[in-house]
């Protein structure tokens, strides 16, 4: 069995040795336990009832047995199963519907256009701060009803909370997550009271109204749901947008193809999520002893799915080790989970990229990475914290020799 050190700062789920391990077998060993490398086995294990989400065990393994992180993480909706999970998901589902996402699309489109306009004419930009962070933050605030004046502090909190999945990678991470959870808890508590007094047309107001009619959900559970929504709606999507631009910078012909065929947007979004997912790995915990194929798994063992590796598995995705936005991929993506725990925010993430990418491709020439990219750890939520890009304004020569600049004037 090969050993892959996923905690190494330089580890890459798509490195040649990782793909060679995938070719050799469906799993490898790692400091975290078994690492699932192939898509079929990953999908099967994500649905296996002999595994749960292991919230308490995950924190214990990282030395956390009490405090703000423990009080948020252990009772979180993703760490609940069965009737308890359905009860909490029902409260969110009554307020956060497909129609909610569709109604947000004009706002997403307008915001993406405004942010693209604000990129300097030189095309030099730090893309995370200029676009990838700001778009989902604005959408989250519009959806939840968070005042624009709080955007900046919300960005720090939700970004730091996203480090929960990388506790094992850095000994200083826990302090950042704990501070963010504690501050968000207090903020959301105040917001619940404000929306109860003065409801508006936003998700928090609707959830507070539904909560008043639902005696099975406590205030602490409502607060926990809202804190989870904040980081889920912002941090994962900002990394996915940045990952998309990295992917296109590495494959400039695909960027040109998207500009020329904006109708490929939905397929392009599926491809960037497959190729470089923001959830590069997910884990589950065995609740009993069992053997999966040829691997004995003891109760309490954590099984990590190497999502990014499995989503390049040519057994599930023919030609899957190439980035191709025209390819019809039939196998499901893994980063959103499976079964009853399939991510509620998947549709919102898709909508943001489907609206944003054609706008960026239509305004700018091929993206080019111009400096050092600093990355989140490979495990958990993965993407750039800093992404220096050159996004030159796209100029097209029209008949007669005139030049057409595909960009609106900067908005003021």
N, C-alpha and C positions, 0 to 999 in steps of 0.2 A: 504494500500500500504506500503510495507516495505521501510525503509530508509537505504541506504548504503552510508557510508562516504568514497567516493573514494579518497578524499584528505588526509585522515589519512595516516601517514607514514607507518603504519603497514597493510594497506589494501591489500587484496589479492583477485583477481578476481575468485579464485577457492576455497576460504574458505567455510567451511560447511554452514555458514549462507547465503552466496551468492548462493550456489547451492540449498539450501532450498527455497530461494526466487524464483529461476528459476522454481523449481517444483510447486510453488504456483501460478505463473503467468508469463506473458511474459515481464513485466517491473517492475522497482522499482523507487523510488525517490532518488535523490542524490543532493549534493550541486551544481552540474552543470545542474540539470534539469532531465528529464526522462532518465533512464538507461535501454537500451534494453538488455534482458537477453537470449532470445531464438533465435535460428538460423533462423527459417522461417520468423519471423517478422523483424529480422535484415536485411536479404537479401532483403525483400520487401521494407523496408525503404531506403536502400542504392540506390535503383533504382527509388525511388519516386520523380517525378519532382516537387513536392511541397516543396522539400528540396533542398537547395544548400550547398556549402561548407563554406559559411559565413566567409570568410577571414577577412573582415574589422570588422565585429561584434565580432569575436573571440578576436581580439587585443583590441578593445574598452572595452570588458568585463574584460580584464586584464590590463587596464589603459594605453594602448599604442595607441596614435592617430597620431604620426609623428615619423620621425627618420629612421635609417637604417633598423630596423626590419619591420616597416610599409612599407617602400618603396620596400622591397623584398617580403614580405609575401602577401600583398594585390593583386599585379598583377601576382603572381605566377600562373603557368599553372593549378595547381590543384584547384585554386580558380576561374577559368574561366569556362564558360559553353557555349554550343551552337557553333555557327560559330567561335567565338573568340577562344574557346578551340581547335576546329578542326584545325584552322590556325596554332597555335603554335605546336600542337602535330604532324602536318604534317611535320614540319621542323625537329623534332627529329626523326620521323618515317622513313624519307628518308635516314637517316644516321645510325640509330640504328635498325638493322634488326635481325631476327632469325639467319641468317648466321653469323652476327657479333658475336653473343654469341657462336655459334658452333666453330668458328675459335679460340675463346679464351680458349676452354676446354684444349688443350695441355698445355697452359701456366698455367692455374689454377692447373692442375694435377702436373706439375713440381714444382710450387711454394709451393703447399701443402706438397709435399714430402720433399722439402728442409727445410721448417719450422718444419716438424715432426722430421727430422734428428737433428735439432738444439736443441731439448728438451733434457735436461740433462739426463745422463744415470741413475741418481737416480729416474727419473720420477717426481720429485718435480718441479712444474712449476706454475707460475701465468698465466693462460691460455689466458686471454684476451690480455695481452701484448705480449705473446710469439707466439700466433697463430691467435686468433679470430679477433684481430685488424689488424694484418699485412697482412693476406690473402686478404680481400676485398680492403685494401688500395693499395696493389700491383696490383690487378686486375683493380681497378679504374684508377690507373696511367697508366697502359698498354693500357687500353681502351681509355682514354681521351688524353694521350700523355703528362702527367705531369712528369717532371724530377724526378728521384729517390731521388735526393738531397733534394727535397721538401716534401718527404713523412711524415717526423715527424711533421712539422708544419701543413700540410694538415690534419693529424690525429686529432690534437687538434681542428682545425676549424670545421671540419665536425662533430666531436663529440659534440661540444658545440652548433652548429646549431640544432642538433637533439633534444635539450632541448626545442625547440619552442612549442612542444606539451604538455609540462608540466609547462607552465608559472604559472598556478594557484597553483602549489604545493609548490613553494618556491619563496620568494620575491627577492632573489638574482639572479635568473635565467636570467632575462631579460638582465642584464648587460653583462653576458657571451655571450648570443646569439647576442646581438648588436655588441660587439667587433668582434666576429667571422664573422658576415655578412659583416661588414665594411672592414675587412682585406681580405676576400675572394673576395669581389667586386673588390678591387684594383688589386689583383693578377690575377683574370680572365680577367680583362681589358687588362693587359699587355700580357697575354697569347693569347688573340684574335689577337692582333697586331703581335705577334711573329709568330703565325700560318698563318696569312695572308701573311707575308713576306717569310716564309720558311715552306710551308705546308709539312706534313708528312702523313704516313698511320695511322691516329688515328681519333677518333670521333670528337674532336674539329676542326681539319683541315677540315674534311668533312662537319661539320655543318657551319663553317665559309664560305666555298665555296658555300654551298647551300644558306646561308644567302645573299651572294653577288648577287645571282640570284633571290632572293625573295624580292621584294620591299615592301611586306606587313609587314615584321618583322623588328622592329627597333633594333638598337644596344643594347639599354637598355633591350629589351625583350630577345635578344640573351644572354646577360650576365646573366640575371635572370634565364634563362633555364639552363645554365651551372652551376651556383651556386647550383641550385636545384638538378641537376644530381650528383654533388659532394657528397652532404650529403646523397642523396638517395642511391647511389651506395656503400657507405661505412658504414654509421652509422647503418642503419637497418640490414645490412647483418652481421656485427660484433656481434650485439646482438643476431641475430638468430643462429649463430654458437655457441656462448656461451650458449644460451638457450638449444641447442641440447645436449651439453655435460652435462649440469645440468640434463636434462631429462634422459640421459643414466646412469648417476651416481645414480639416484634414481631407475633405472630399469636395473640392471646389466645383467640380463639374456637376455635382448633385445640387449645389446652390443655384447654378445657372438653370438647371432643369426645373427647379421649383419656381424661379422667377418666370420662366417661359410657360409653365403649366401650373398656375396657382390652384387649379382643380385637384392637384395631387396633394393638397395640404393635409387632408385626413390621413392618407397613406404615409405621408412624410412624418407626421407626428407619431404614428405607430412604429415607424422604423427608428426614429431617434430614441424613443422609449425602449425599444428592444436593444438597440446597439449600445447605448450608454444610459442606463436607467438611473434615476436619482436614488432609488432603493437598490443598491448594488448587492445587498444580501438581506435575508430575513431568517429568523430562527424559530424553532419550535422545541418543546420539551417533552420527553417520553413520560407518560403517566403510568406505564406498566412495562414489565420486561417483555420484549418481543423480538422476533427476527424479521428483518425486511430484506427480502432476497437472500443474499449471502452474508448479511451483516447483523450480528447480535447487538441489540440496543437495550441497555439496562434502564430501568426506571430512573428518572432524574437526569438522564443524559440530554444535553442540548444538541440538536441537529441543525446545522446552518446550511441554508440553501444559497449557493453562489449564483445569485440571480443573473448577474451580467454574463457569467460564463455559460450558464444554462441557456440563456437567450441567444447565444451564438452557436448552439449545438446543431450541427448540420443534420442530425437525425430527425430533429423537429422542424428545422428551418432549412430547407434545401438552399444551398448557397449562402448560408447564414453567417459565414465568416467574411462576407462582403457587405458593405453599406450601400443599399439600393432602395431609393424611395419609390421606385416603380414596382417593386416586387410585391406580389400578393402573398402575404404571410398568413397562414391559417392557424398555426398553433397559438394558444393564448399567452399573453404576457404574464409574468409571475410576480412582478413587484407589487401588484395590487391585491395579492392574496388569492384565495379561492373559497368557494362555498359560502356559508353564512357570513363569513368575515370579509367578503370581497369589499374593497375600499369604497366607502360612500363618496369620496371626493374624486374618484377616477374621472367622472364626466366633466367636472369643473377643470381639472388639470388638462384634459384633452381640449376643452373649449378654448382655454387660454393660449395654448400652443397653436391650435388650428387658426385662430384669429391673428396671432402675433407673427408667426413665421412668414406668411405671404406678404405682410406689410414690410417686414425687414428685407426680404428678398427683392421686393419690388422697388425699394428705396435705395438699396446699397449694393455695391459690387461685392465680390467674393471676400468674406471675412478672413483676416490674417492675424494670427497670434503674434504679438510684437514684443513680448517680454515674458518674465517668469510667471507661470500660472501656479498659484498656491491652492492645494486641494484639501478637502476634508479627508479623514481617514477612509481607507478602502471599505471597511465594514460599516454597515448601517447606511445612513443617508450620505450620499457621496456626490460631490460636485465641486466646482471652483469656489473659493472664497474671494479670489482676485483673478480677473480674466482681462488682461490688457489686449485690446483688439484694434485693428485698423478696419473701419467700415467705410470705404470710399463711396461717395455719392455716385450712383450709377448714371452714366451718361451714354446715350444712344444716338448714333448718327442717323438722322432722318434723310429722306430723299431731298436732293438739292444741296447736301452738305451741311445742313443746319444740325445743331446739337440739341438734343432733348435731355434735360436734367430731370430725373424722376424723383423729385422731392418737393414738397410744399414749402412755402416760406416758414421760417421759425415762428411759432406761436408766442405771443406775449400776453 
